[in-house]
Amino acid sequence: MVALTDGAVATSSRLRRRWQRDGKWRHHLIDPRTGLPAAGEVDAAVIVAGEAAWAEVLAKAVVVAGADAGAGLVRSFGATGLLFLAGGSTRLLDGMEAFLR
C-alpha cells in the first residue's frame, strides 16, 4: 500500500496489455531505440512524483530504460519508486520507504 498526502503515484507494466505474435510475447510499451516492445528486466514500476503526469511518464520510461538507467532517471526528477523485476524480485528506490504502509 502506498500512502500520499501530496503528489501522485502511477504504475506501468508490461504484464497486462500483452499478446502473442509469431510465438513471442509483445506488449504496449515500445522502446524508441528499437521500435519494438521494451525487453528489459523491469516488469512493472510504481512511481511517486510531485505531479501525476511526471509519475506516469517516469513509470513508462523505467520499464523501457531498465532498472539501473531508470532508477537514475527517477532520481534526477526528484521522484522515487518500486520496481518489480523479471524473476520476481523487487527494487526499492531511494526514498520510497517513506510512502509504504
Sequence and secondary structure as in RCSB ss.txt:
>XXXX:A:sequence
MVALTDGAVATSSRLRRRWQRDGKWRHHLIDPRTGLPAAGEVDAAVIVAGEAAWAEVLAKAVVVAGADAGAGLVR
SFGATGLLFLAGGSTRLLDGMEAFLR
>XXXX:A:secstr
 B  SSSEEEEEESSSSEEEETTEEEES EETTTTEE  SSEEEEEEEESSHHHHHHHHHHHHHH HHHHHHHHH
HTT EEEEEETTS EEE TTGGGGB 
